[in-house]
Amino acid sequence: MTQTMSAKRRLTVKKLQETVLSIRKGKFSYTEKEQKKIDFTKYNQAQINEIADLLEIMRDIVDLSNQRIQQKITAAPKGPGRPSAPIKDVMKVQLMETYFGVSDRVSEGFLRLFREKLGISSDFSYKTIERSYDPVRSEELLDEVFKLTNEIGNSKEKKFSIDGTGDPCTMKVNYESKRAQQRKQKQTQAGKEKEAGKEKEAGKEKEAGKEKEAGKEKEDAFPGKKHDFVYSVLSIGTTTKIIGGFATTDDHSRGELSFFKDVVEETLGNCPRFDTLCGDGIYANRVACALLEEPEVTPLFLPKSNVTFRSKGVPLWKGMLYSLARNPQKWLESYHDRSISETGNSMLKRREPTKIRKKLSERKGIQEALKFNVHNIRQICYLRYLAPNLLSTSILGD
């Protein structure tokens, strides 16, 4: 009896490994879903009105976010000297300059052009805009703006896709080229080690044991030289294409997987219906699945071809693999929404192709956060025409 059960299990594992291998080689007979139709009449209207709508929604979201913050704090007594420019006014200009992809100096000129549209009542120079990239001044309001864009756009979203990307600090480098170069170097190194007959299994097992005790999975650090990129990991709603959570760094020693927990927790906080997460092979491990067990989020991560059902204390890992083995077609229909994160990254690159202008690490992070907020606001503008049923527009009194 025991031998029969073991044989069935071995066959199931073999079937799973064969299925994963065929998927990875592109040989699996997958029936693609029908492409969603776009109402181009509404899409054209969204494009025509994009700038005007975006500036109006940007103004309303910043004003409401600032109002919520002011309700939580007690007004500080006025000190000597000239009062500083209201941070809500400066934030509107920062979001506007991110949208148009211009510098702080040019933004001061844009302030004259769009003052009434943005509801700005104060005058300030480009130096005030520059200083407001300091997180101490802008981070609280920027976080509230991000929460509000999710409250409007992702309150009904259940499924998210997670992926990493990078924005250059100079126009001389390209993130995808760096990644391709890194993969090529790894393959070359692996070939040399195989030819030389180097055996390091004992050392690898020892290192794996240490990582297991520490609760970490081995991963590659981000590629490139110091200061050439700012790296981000994003979760994006597969229906709305609105960013639900993100983490940003210019530290090359950290890898993509190290931000997984922070991004998932922020997404859970911003999106109450979040229950499914898609991701590529880097997230296909028991550590990532273990982080999703308590919030009861279903993982959809494509594993390696030598995968086994051994849960090692993570039942969610085994459940994900059994669902893949039993019905690959159904599993892949849901998993392939993972490409939405790549679509979101592409949208960010195409719509805001400018480099990271700031030099200090903390200011680079603020610039990235502004970019993600502008993306969310733009998506809200388009969804108002294409899928208003996905939005909680009553928040802004629409």
C-alpha positions as a printed Julia matrix, in Angstrom:
398×3 Matrix{Float64}:
   0.0    0.0     0.0
   2.75   2.42    1.01
   4.76   1.53   -2.1
   1.71   2.18   -4.32
   1.16   5.63   -2.75
   4.86   6.45   -3.17
   4.71   5.38   -6.82
   1.66   7.62   -7.41
   3.46  10.49   -5.73
   6.57   9.98   -7.85
   4.43   9.96  -10.98
   2.74  13.18   -9.85
   6.09  14.85   -9.22
   7.33  13.65  -12.59
   4.2   14.98  -14.26
   4.64  18.32  -12.51
   8.29  18.61  -13.56
   7.45  17.71  -17.15
   4.65  20.26  -17.2
   6.87  23.03  -15.84
   9.65  22.14  -18.29
   7.27  22.26  -21.25
   5.92  25.62  -20.08
   9.39  27.08  -19.71
  10.4   25.81  -23.17
   7.21  27.18  -24.72
   6.02  23.72  -25.79
   2.94  23.48  -23.55
  -0.31  23.42  -25.54
  -1.88  26.49  -23.93
  -5.2   27.91  -25.12
  -4.9   31.67  -24.93
  -7.65  33.84  -23.5
  -9.58  36.17  -25.76
  -8.12  39.65  -25.9
 -10.18  42.34  -24.24
 -11.78  44.78  -26.64
 -11.09  48.48  -26.22
 -13.72  51.13  -26.86
 -11.53  53.43  -28.92
 -14.12  56.22  -28.93
 -13.83  56.45  -25.14
 -10.07  55.9   -25.31
  -9.69  58.83  -27.72
 -11.69  61.05  -25.38
  -9.48  60.0   -22.47
  -6.37  60.95  -24.44
  -7.8   64.27  -25.59
  -8.71  65.27  -22.04
  -5.73  63.67  -20.3
  -3.77  66.8   -19.33
  -6.8   68.78  -18.11
  -8.29  65.81  -16.24
  -4.97  64.8   -14.69
  -4.23  68.28  -13.35
  -7.72  68.56  -11.86
  -7.61  65.12  -10.21
  -4.05  65.79   -9.04
  -5.25  69.01   -7.39
  -8.23  67.34   -5.7
  -6.23  64.33   -4.47
  -3.46  66.47   -2.97
  -5.97  68.83   -1.31
  -7.92  65.92    0.22
  -4.73  64.16    1.34
  -3.48  67.35    3.0
  -6.87  67.83    4.67
  -6.72  64.32    6.13
  -3.23  64.93    7.52
  -4.21  68.27    9.04
  -7.1   66.61   10.88
  -4.65  64.3    12.63
  -2.15  66.9    13.84
  -2.21  69.91   16.12
  -1.15  73.2    14.57
   2.33  74.23   15.71
   2.87  77.81   16.96
   4.25  80.17   14.35
   7.96  80.9    14.66
   9.92  83.94   13.57
  10.67  84.63    9.92
   8.8   84.22    6.7
   6.41  81.21    6.68
   7.37  78.4     4.34
   5.34  77.64    1.23
   2.46  75.21    1.91
   3.68  71.7     1.18
   0.43  70.88   -0.64
   1.19  73.63   -3.19
   4.77  72.43   -3.66
   3.58  68.81   -3.98
   1.25  69.77   -6.81
   4.17  71.35   -8.68
   6.37  68.29   -8.03
   3.71  65.97   -9.43
   3.21  68.29  -12.38
   6.94  68.44  -13.17
   7.1   64.64  -12.96
   4.23  64.34  -15.42
   5.83  66.72  -17.93
   9.36  65.4   -17.28
  10.94  68.79  -16.66
  13.48  70.19  -14.18
  12.79  72.27  -11.07
  13.66  75.51  -12.88
  11.26  74.82  -15.74
   8.61  73.84  -13.18
   8.75  77.33  -11.7
   7.66  78.58  -15.12
   4.94  75.91  -15.33
   3.66  77.17  -11.99
   2.8   80.5   -13.64
   1.0   78.66  -16.43
  -1.09  76.23  -14.35
  -1.54  78.14  -11.06
  -5.34  78.37  -11.28
  -5.75  74.85  -12.64
  -3.82  73.4    -9.7
  -5.39  75.69   -7.1
  -2.06  77.11   -5.92
  -2.25  80.29   -3.84
   1.42  80.93   -2.97
   4.56  81.97   -4.84
   7.85  80.09   -4.51
  11.02  79.52   -6.5
  12.62  76.42   -7.96
  14.83  76.21   -4.85
  11.72  75.6    -2.73
  10.71  72.81   -5.13
  14.22  71.35   -4.89
  14.3   71.44   -1.07
  10.91  69.75   -0.89
  12.45  66.54   -2.25
  13.74  66.1     1.3
  11.65  63.22    2.77
  11.2   65.07    6.08
   9.16  67.69    4.27
   7.28  65.73    1.62
   7.14  62.04    2.56
   4.05  62.14    4.78
   1.89  63.92    2.23
   3.25  61.81   -0.63
   2.38  58.61    1.26
  -1.14  59.9     1.86
  -1.52  60.74   -1.85
  -0.47  57.19   -2.75
  -2.97  55.7    -0.29
  -5.72  57.87   -1.71
  -5.0   56.87   -5.33
  -5.4   53.24   -4.22
  -8.53  54.04   -2.25
 -10.02  55.47   -5.45
  -8.57  53.04   -8.0
  -7.76  49.75   -6.24
 -10.51  49.41   -3.64
 -12.14  46.67   -5.75
  -8.95  45.07   -7.12
  -8.27  41.51   -5.96
  -5.38  40.33   -8.09
  -1.89  41.83   -8.34
   1.31  41.14  -10.23
   4.74  41.84   -8.75
   8.01  42.55  -10.54
  11.2   44.59  -10.35
  12.44  47.37  -12.61
  15.09  50.07  -12.74
  15.3   53.74  -13.74
  18.63  55.15  -14.96
  20.42  58.05  -13.33
  22.12  58.73  -16.67
  20.83  58.33  -20.22
  23.93  56.31  -21.15
  22.7   53.09  -19.51
  19.71  50.8   -20.03
  18.24  48.56  -17.34
  17.25  45.63  -19.57
  20.69  45.64  -21.22
  22.3   45.46  -17.78
  20.09  42.52  -16.84
  20.94  40.71  -20.1
  24.64  41.33  -19.5
  24.32  39.94  -15.97
  22.58  36.77  -17.22
  25.24  36.25  -19.91
  28.04  36.59  -17.37
  26.36  34.04  -15.1
  25.99  31.53  -17.94
  29.6   31.99  -18.99
  30.83  31.53  -15.44
  28.67  28.43  -15.0
  30.14  26.93  -18.18
  33.7   27.57  -17.04
  33.06  25.95  -13.67
  31.52  22.91  -15.33
  34.45  22.47  -17.7
  36.95  22.83  -14.9
  35.1   20.17  -12.9
  34.78  22.3    -9.81
  32.73  20.65   -7.12
  31.35  22.84   -4.37
  28.32  20.84   -3.28
  29.41  20.59    0.34
  29.94  24.33    0.58
  26.63  25.02   -1.13
  24.74  22.75    1.26
  26.33  24.44    4.24
  25.45  27.87    2.87
  21.89  26.76    2.08
  21.53  25.58    5.66
  22.56  28.97    6.98
  20.12  30.72    4.66
  17.32  28.42    5.74
  17.98  29.17    9.4
  17.96  32.88    8.67
  14.73  32.52    6.7
  16.26  33.87    3.51
  16.4   32.71   -0.09
  19.58  33.17   -2.12
  19.19  35.76   -4.87
  21.2   37.95   -7.24
  21.96  41.54   -6.35
  20.88  44.24   -8.75
  23.27  44.68  -11.7
  25.35  47.69  -12.68
  27.72  50.17  -11.13
  27.08  52.41   -8.15
  24.78  55.36   -8.78
  23.76  54.31  -12.34
  20.25  53.05  -11.43
  17.45  53.37   -8.93
  15.72  50.01   -8.48
  12.09  49.41   -7.6
   9.8   46.46   -6.93
   6.12  47.11   -7.69
   2.78  45.38   -7.25
   0.26  46.35   -9.93
  -3.47  45.59  -10.12
  -4.08  43.23  -13.03
  -7.39  44.92  -13.89
  -6.71  48.56  -13.06
  -2.93  48.69  -13.73
  -2.69  50.9   -10.64
   0.34  50.4    -8.37
  -0.69  49.02   -4.98
   2.71  48.92   -3.26
   6.36  49.59   -4.02
   9.86  49.68   -2.57
  12.79  51.67   -3.97
  16.58  51.69   -3.5
  19.84  52.66   -5.16
  21.73  50.09   -3.07
  23.21  47.56   -5.51
  23.96  45.03   -2.78
  20.26  44.28   -2.27
  18.27  41.95   -4.5
  14.71  42.02   -5.76
  13.43  39.36   -3.39
  14.49  41.35   -0.31
  11.69  43.86   -0.99
   8.94  41.26   -1.37
   7.66  41.48    2.21
   7.5   45.29    2.27
   5.66  45.47   -1.06
   3.14  42.77   -0.05
   2.44  44.45    3.29
   1.88  47.85    1.69
  -0.41  46.32   -0.92
  -2.44  44.6     1.81
  -2.76  47.92    3.65
  -3.85  49.85    0.56
  -6.03  47.23   -1.14
  -8.44  45.43    1.26
  -9.63  42.84   -1.33
  -6.13  41.71   -2.35
  -6.21  37.89   -2.44
  -4.05  36.7    -5.39
  -0.44  37.49   -6.37
   1.36  36.58   -9.61
   5.13  36.67  -10.0
   7.99  35.3   -12.08
  10.45  32.58  -11.12
  12.42  34.63   -8.58
   9.42  34.5    -6.22
   8.82  30.76   -6.69
  10.16  29.71   -3.3
   8.82  28.67    0.08
   9.9   31.87    1.84
   7.7   34.01   -0.42
   4.79  31.59   -0.05
   5.18  31.57    3.75
   4.75  35.37    3.81
   1.42  35.01    1.98
  -0.07  32.35    4.29
  -1.27  34.55    7.15
  -3.04  37.14    4.92
  -4.46  34.22    2.88
  -3.14  35.43   -0.46
  -3.0   32.82   -3.24
   0.45  32.68   -4.92
   0.92  32.07   -8.66
   4.68  31.72   -9.18
   6.11  29.52  -11.95
   8.61  27.14  -10.26
  11.84  25.65  -11.6
  11.68  22.45  -13.65
  13.24  20.34  -10.84
  10.56  21.35   -8.32
   9.12  18.9    -5.75
   6.02  18.9    -3.55
   7.99  18.99   -0.3
   6.38  21.75    1.71
   9.1   22.03    4.41
   6.55  23.61    6.73
   4.87  25.8     4.09
   1.51  24.24    3.08
   0.79  27.08    0.65
   3.78  25.98   -1.45
   2.39  22.47   -1.85
  -1.1   23.81   -2.57
   0.2   26.04   -5.37
   2.07  23.15   -7.01
  -0.84  20.71   -6.77
  -3.17  23.21   -8.44
  -0.62  23.56  -11.25
  -0.21  19.77  -11.64
  -3.95  19.02  -11.62
  -5.09  21.66  -14.1
  -2.21  23.44  -15.88
  -4.51  25.21  -18.36
  -6.62  26.83  -15.65
  -3.55  27.66  -13.56
  -1.81  29.33  -16.5
  -4.9   31.35  -17.41
  -4.61  33.01  -14.04
  -0.8   33.04  -13.88
  -0.33  34.81  -17.22
  -1.79  37.98  -15.71
   1.75  38.29  -14.37
   2.57  40.1   -17.62
   0.57  43.09  -16.37
   3.52  44.08  -14.16
   5.71  44.17  -17.26
   3.03  46.22  -19.01
   3.01  48.63  -16.08
   6.8   48.95  -16.15
   6.62  49.6   -19.89
   4.0   52.31  -19.36
   6.26  54.01  -16.83
   9.23  53.91  -19.2
   7.3   55.2   -22.2
   5.4   57.94  -20.42
   8.24  59.14  -18.17
  11.44  58.31  -20.06
  13.57  60.95  -18.32
  16.47  60.01  -16.08
  16.57  60.33  -12.3
  17.78  63.9   -11.78
  18.44  63.85   -8.04
  21.84  62.91   -6.58
  21.07  62.11   -2.93
  19.66  58.63   -2.24
  16.68  59.85   -0.2
  15.74  62.38   -2.89
  15.97  59.72   -5.58
  13.41  57.75   -3.61
  11.04  60.73   -3.49
  11.4   61.24   -7.24
  10.49  57.6    -7.87
   7.51  57.84   -5.52
   6.29  60.91   -7.42
   6.54  58.96  -10.67
   4.45  56.09   -9.29
   1.82  58.52   -7.98
   1.57  60.24  -11.35
   1.11  56.83  -12.99
  -1.75  56.03  -10.61
  -3.44  59.4   -11.18
  -3.16  58.98  -14.95
  -4.72  55.52  -14.74
  -7.6   56.95  -12.73
  -8.12  59.5   -15.52
  -8.37  56.75  -18.13
 -10.53  54.44  -16.04
 -13.08  57.24  -15.63
 -13.79  56.83  -19.35
 -13.03  53.15  -19.96
 -14.14  51.4   -16.75
 -15.75  53.82  -14.25
 -17.27  50.86  -12.39
 -13.78  49.99  -11.07
 -13.36  53.35   -9.31
 -14.6   54.74   -6.02
 -15.1   58.2    -7.52
 -17.4   59.37   -4.74
 -14.29  60.04   -2.63
 -13.58  63.13   -4.74
 -17.25  64.08   -4.97
 -17.64  63.05   -8.63
